[in-house]
Amino acid sequence: MDKIKKDIFIGFLIYALNILLLYYLWQKNIALTLTLIVISAFVLLKWADQEERVVYFASFILGPIIDLILVPAGIWKYGNPTILEAPLWLPFTYGVLTVTAVKIGKSIAKLLK
């Protein structure tokens, strides 16, 4: 399998895994956070390039800021919040899923060339 197809496959696998973990572990904040830390480590150390690592940390910081501003305003509510009405695992999810979307998008664009 060439690198482009491998990146698309890994991307969709990480995406699906994230959805499954969120679905089944959202009430277990510590377990979900630790699992997402492991996935983040894989993404950052083995899969992402330098640019995608920067994207990870930008979304890790900027994504939850939206939640920290809007959740207290009552726009939506998390079922199992831990810090400032948001779950502890939220930044890791933003980071992983943003890098996954970027990686899949870049790979599909290369595939279509």
C-alpha atoms as an extended CHARMM CRD file, in Angstrom:
* protein
*
       113  EXT
         1         1  MET       CA              0.0000000000        0.0000000000        0.0000000000  PROA      1               0.0000000000
         2         2  ASP       CA              1.4880000000        3.3480000000       -0.9640000000  PROA      2               0.0000000000
         3         3  LYS       CA              1.8500000000        6.2050000000        1.5270000000  PROA      3               0.0000000000
         4         4  ILE       CA             -1.1470000000        8.2020000000        0.2700000000  PROA      4               0.0000000000
         5         5  LYS       CA             -3.5800000000        5.2970000000        0.5710000000  PROA      5               0.0000000000
         6         6  LYS       CA             -2.0260000000        4.2890000000        3.8810000000  PROA      6               0.0000000000
         7         7  ASP       CA             -2.5570000000        7.8130000000        5.2690000000  PROA      7               0.0000000000
         8         8  ILE       CA             -6.1910000000        7.7960000000        4.1190000000  PROA      8               0.0000000000
         9         9  PHE       CA             -6.7480000000        4.3820000000        5.7120000000  PROA      9               0.0000000000
        10        10  ILE       CA             -5.0630000000        5.3710000000        8.9930000000  PROA      10              0.0000000000
        11        11  GLY       CA             -6.9750000000        8.6640000000        9.0000000000  PROA      11              0.0000000000
        12        12  PHE       CA            -10.3680000000        7.0140000000        8.6760000000  PROA      12              0.0000000000
        13        13  LEU       CA             -9.3510000000        4.3880000000       11.2320000000  PROA      13              0.0000000000
        14        14  ILE       CA             -8.3940000000        7.0830000000       13.7730000000  PROA      14              0.0000000000
        15        15  TYR       CA            -11.5860000000        9.0110000000       12.9600000000  PROA      15              0.0000000000
        16        16  ALA       CA            -13.7770000000        5.9300000000       13.5310000000  PROA      16              0.0000000000
        17        17  LEU       CA            -11.8530000000        4.9920000000       16.6750000000  PROA      17              0.0000000000
        18        18  ASN       CA            -12.3900000000        8.4830000000       18.0600000000  PROA      18              0.0000000000
        19        19  ILE       CA            -16.1280000000        8.2850000000       17.4550000000  PROA      19              0.0000000000
        20        20  LEU       CA            -16.3270000000        4.8610000000       19.1070000000  PROA      20              0.0000000000
        21        21  LEU       CA            -14.2850000000        5.9800000000       22.1100000000  PROA      21              0.0000000000
        22        22  LEU       CA            -16.3720000000        9.1170000000       22.5690000000  PROA      22              0.0000000000
        23        23  TYR       CA            -19.5790000000        7.1240000000       22.2400000000  PROA      23              0.0000000000
        24        24  TYR       CA            -18.6280000000        4.4480000000       24.7650000000  PROA      24              0.0000000000
        25        25  LEU       CA            -16.3710000000        6.3220000000       27.2000000000  PROA      25              0.0000000000
        26        26  TRP       CA            -17.8310000000        9.8450000000       27.4350000000  PROA      26              0.0000000000
        27        27  GLN       CA            -18.9850000000        9.1540000000       31.0100000000  PROA      27              0.0000000000
        28        28  LYS       CA            -15.5110000000        7.9480000000       32.0340000000  PROA      28              0.0000000000
        29        29  ASN       CA            -13.4690000000       11.1340000000       31.6830000000  PROA      29              0.0000000000
        30        30  ILE       CA            -10.1530000000        9.7740000000       32.9660000000  PROA      30              0.0000000000
        31        31  ALA       CA            -10.2560000000        6.6170000000       30.8060000000  PROA      31              0.0000000000
        32        32  LEU       CA            -11.2390000000        8.5950000000       27.7180000000  PROA      32              0.0000000000
        33        33  THR       CA             -8.5980000000       11.2600000000       28.3590000000  PROA      33              0.0000000000
        34        34  LEU       CA             -5.8400000000        8.6850000000       28.8220000000  PROA      34              0.0000000000
        35        35  THR       CA             -6.8860000000        6.8230000000       25.6780000000  PROA      35              0.0000000000
        36        36  LEU       CA             -6.9020000000       10.0540000000       23.6630000000  PROA      36              0.0000000000
        37        37  ILE       CA             -3.4540000000       10.9300000000       25.0360000000  PROA      37              0.0000000000
        38        38  VAL       CA             -2.1710000000        7.6120000000       23.6530000000  PROA      38              0.0000000000
        39        39  ILE       CA             -3.8010000000        8.2850000000       20.2730000000  PROA      39              0.0000000000
        40        40  SER       CA             -2.3750000000       11.8300000000       20.3170000000  PROA      40              0.0000000000
        41        41  ALA       CA              1.0990000000       10.4390000000       20.9800000000  PROA      41              0.0000000000
        42        42  PHE       CA              0.7820000000        8.0930000000       17.9950000000  PROA      42              0.0000000000
        43        43  VAL       CA             -0.4970000000       10.8880000000       15.7700000000  PROA      43              0.0000000000
        44        44  LEU       CA              2.2160000000       13.3350000000       16.8350000000  PROA      44              0.0000000000
        45        45  LEU       CA              5.1810000000       10.9560000000       16.9850000000  PROA      45              0.0000000000
        46        46  LYS       CA              4.4890000000        8.4680000000       14.1880000000  PROA      46              0.0000000000
        47        47  TRP       CA              2.0070000000        9.8890000000       11.7020000000  PROA      47              0.0000000000
        48        48  ALA       CA              1.9150000000       13.6920000000       11.4960000000  PROA      48              0.0000000000
        49        49  ASP       CA              4.4910000000       15.8540000000        9.7660000000  PROA      49              0.0000000000
        50        50  GLN       CA              5.8260000000       19.0880000000       11.3060000000  PROA      50              0.0000000000
        51        51  GLU       CA              3.0540000000       21.2610000000        9.8360000000  PROA      51              0.0000000000
        52        52  GLU       CA              0.3650000000       18.8830000000       11.1180000000  PROA      52              0.0000000000
        53        53  ARG       CA              1.9260000000       18.9260000000       14.5990000000  PROA      53              0.0000000000
        54        54  VAL       CA              1.5260000000       22.7080000000       14.6280000000  PROA      54              0.0000000000
        55        55  VAL       CA             -2.0970000000       22.2620000000       13.5150000000  PROA      55              0.0000000000
        56        56  TYR       CA             -2.6190000000       19.7640000000       16.3610000000  PROA      56              0.0000000000
        57        57  PHE       CA             -1.4530000000       22.1950000000       19.0330000000  PROA      57              0.0000000000
        58        58  ALA       CA             -3.3030000000       25.1380000000       17.4850000000  PROA      58              0.0000000000
        59        59  SER       CA             -6.5720000000       23.1950000000       17.5230000000  PROA      59              0.0000000000
        60        60  PHE       CA             -5.7410000000       21.7370000000       20.9710000000  PROA      60              0.0000000000
        61        61  ILE       CA             -5.7060000000       25.3140000000       22.3020000000  PROA      61              0.0000000000
        62        62  LEU       CA             -8.1200000000       27.1920000000       20.0360000000  PROA      62              0.0000000000
        63        63  GLY       CA            -10.8610000000       24.5550000000       19.7990000000  PROA      63              0.0000000000
        64        64  PRO       CA            -11.6750000000       24.3570000000       23.5140000000  PROA      64              0.0000000000
        65        65  ILE       CA            -11.6410000000       28.1570000000       23.8120000000  PROA      65              0.0000000000
        66        66  ILE       CA            -14.8540000000       28.1610000000       21.7730000000  PROA      66              0.0000000000
        67        67  ASP       CA            -16.3930000000       25.7260000000       24.2410000000  PROA      67              0.0000000000
        68        68  LEU       CA            -15.1470000000       27.6210000000       27.2900000000  PROA      68              0.0000000000
        69        69  ILE       CA            -16.8180000000       30.7780000000       25.9900000000  PROA      69              0.0000000000
        70        70  LEU       CA            -20.0510000000       29.3610000000       24.5570000000  PROA      70              0.0000000000
        71        71  VAL       CA            -20.9430000000       26.5540000000       26.9830000000  PROA      71              0.0000000000
        72        72  PRO       CA            -21.2870000000       28.8640000000       30.0020000000  PROA      72              0.0000000000
        73        73  ALA       CA            -23.4640000000       31.1250000000       27.8360000000  PROA      73              0.0000000000
        74        74  GLY       CA            -25.8880000000       28.2020000000       27.5280000000  PROA      74              0.0000000000
        75        75  ILE       CA            -25.5380000000       27.5110000000       23.8040000000  PROA      75              0.0000000000
        76        76  TRP       CA            -24.9330000000       23.8160000000       24.5260000000  PROA      76              0.0000000000
        77        77  LYS       CA            -24.0450000000       21.6460000000       27.4720000000  PROA      77              0.0000000000
        78        78  TYR       CA            -21.7540000000       18.6530000000       27.9860000000  PROA      78              0.0000000000
        79        79  GLY       CA            -23.2030000000       15.6140000000       29.7040000000  PROA      79              0.0000000000
        80        80  ASN       CA            -20.1460000000       14.9570000000       31.8580000000  PROA      80              0.0000000000
        81        81  PRO       CA            -18.1190000000       18.1720000000       32.2640000000  PROA      81              0.0000000000
        82        82  THR       CA            -14.9650000000       18.3210000000       34.3780000000  PROA      82              0.0000000000
        83        83  ILE       CA            -13.3550000000       21.7560000000       33.9850000000  PROA      83              0.0000000000
        84        84  LEU       CA            -15.2720000000       24.9870000000       33.3880000000  PROA      84              0.0000000000
        85        85  GLU       CA            -18.2980000000       23.0150000000       32.1460000000  PROA      85              0.0000000000
        86        86  ALA       CA            -16.2530000000       21.1550000000       29.4930000000  PROA      86              0.0000000000
        87        87  PRO       CA            -14.7770000000       17.6400000000       29.5760000000  PROA      87              0.0000000000
        88        88  LEU       CA            -11.0860000000       17.0660000000       30.2340000000  PROA      88              0.0000000000
        89        89  TRP       CA            -10.6450000000       15.0960000000       26.9990000000  PROA      89              0.0000000000
        90        90  LEU       CA            -11.9300000000       17.8760000000       24.7390000000  PROA      90              0.0000000000
        91        91  PRO       CA             -8.5630000000       19.4140000000       23.6780000000  PROA      91              0.0000000000
        92        92  PHE       CA             -7.1820000000       16.0080000000       22.7020000000  PROA      92              0.0000000000
        93        93  THR       CA            -10.2310000000       15.3150000000       20.5590000000  PROA      93              0.0000000000
        94        94  TYR       CA             -9.9100000000       18.6730000000       18.8200000000  PROA      94              0.0000000000
        95        95  GLY       CA             -6.2180000000       18.0490000000       18.1560000000  PROA      95              0.0000000000
        96        96  VAL       CA             -6.5400000000       14.4970000000       16.8880000000  PROA      96              0.0000000000
        97        97  LEU       CA             -9.6060000000       15.0580000000       14.7280000000  PROA      97              0.0000000000
        98        98  THR       CA             -8.2350000000       18.2460000000       13.1830000000  PROA      98              0.0000000000
        99        99  VAL       CA             -4.9830000000       16.5550000000       12.2020000000  PROA      99              0.0000000000
       100       100  THR       CA             -6.9590000000       13.5780000000       10.9180000000  PROA      100             0.0000000000
       101       101  ALA       CA             -9.1260000000       15.8210000000        8.7310000000  PROA      101             0.0000000000
       102       102  VAL       CA             -6.0800000000       17.6950000000        7.4170000000  PROA      102             0.0000000000
       103       103  LYS       CA             -4.1540000000       14.4810000000        6.6950000000  PROA      103             0.0000000000
       104       104  ILE       CA             -7.1140000000       12.8390000000        4.9230000000  PROA      104             0.0000000000
       105       105  GLY       CA             -7.7620000000       16.0100000000        2.9170000000  PROA      105             0.0000000000
       106       106  LYS       CA             -4.1250000000       16.3710000000        1.8500000000  PROA      106             0.0000000000
       107       107  SER       CA             -3.9160000000       12.6880000000        0.9230000000  PROA      107             0.0000000000
       108       108  ILE       CA             -7.1070000000       12.7270000000       -1.1510000000  PROA      108             0.0000000000
       109       109  ALA       CA             -5.8850000000       15.8790000000       -2.9360000000  PROA      109             0.0000000000
       110       110  LYS       CA             -2.6230000000       14.0880000000       -3.8140000000  PROA      110             0.0000000000
       111       111  LEU       CA             -4.5460000000       11.0070000000       -4.9430000000  PROA      111             0.0000000000
       112       112  LEU       CA             -6.6580000000       13.1120000000       -7.3260000000  PROA      112             0.0000000000
       113       113  LYS       CA             -3.6560000000       14.7520000000       -9.0210000000  PROA      113             0.0000000000
